[in-house]
Amino acid sequence: MSLPKEKKQARFMMHVSLIIGALCIILFVMSIAMKMWLMAIGMALCGVAQYFSYKGWQKKA
């Protein structure tokens, strides 16, 4: 059936969420260092969203 394909897609999306979350953390630190506060808030929110996305895909995998 299509269950293995769904698990494969869930694992792939977990990795995508992890990579985007890592980039958000890097940009968060850089934006704080450059004192770009609005961007720092945006990257923090993006990182939190990616965490919940990762957990959602983890339940499906």
N, C-alpha and C positions, 0 to 999 in steps of 0.2 A: 504494500500500500504506500501511501505518501508520507507515512510517519517518519521514516529515516530522512527524507528530504526536508521535512519541517524542522527536525532536530539539527540538521546541517545548517539550515538557514538561521536558526536561533543561535547557534554557536558563532556563525559568521557575524551576526549582528551584535553579539556580545563583544567580539573583538573590535568592531567598528566603534561601539560605544566607549570601550576602554581607550582607544586611540584618541577619539575626540575629547574625552574627559582629560586625558593627559595633556593634550594641547591647550585645553582651557586652563589647567593649572599653571602651565608654563606662561601663557599669556597673562594670567592673573598676577603672577609674581612680577613679570616685566612691567605691567601697567602700574603696579604699586611703586616700583622702582622709578618709573618715569612720572609719577604723580598724576596719572590719568585716572581719576577716581570713577568717572562714569563707565569707562571701559572695564575697570576692575570689578565693579558691581555686575556688569553684564557677563563677564567671564565667570564670576562666582555663581551666578544663576544658571549659566550654561553647564558648569561642572556639576551642580546639584541635579539638574535635569538629566544629565548623562548617567549619574549614579542610579537614579530611579529607572532609567531606561535599561541599564545593565541588569538591575535586579529583576525587572519584568521579563527580559529575555532569558535570564537564568532560570526562571520558573518553567519556561517552555522547553528548555534544553534537557 
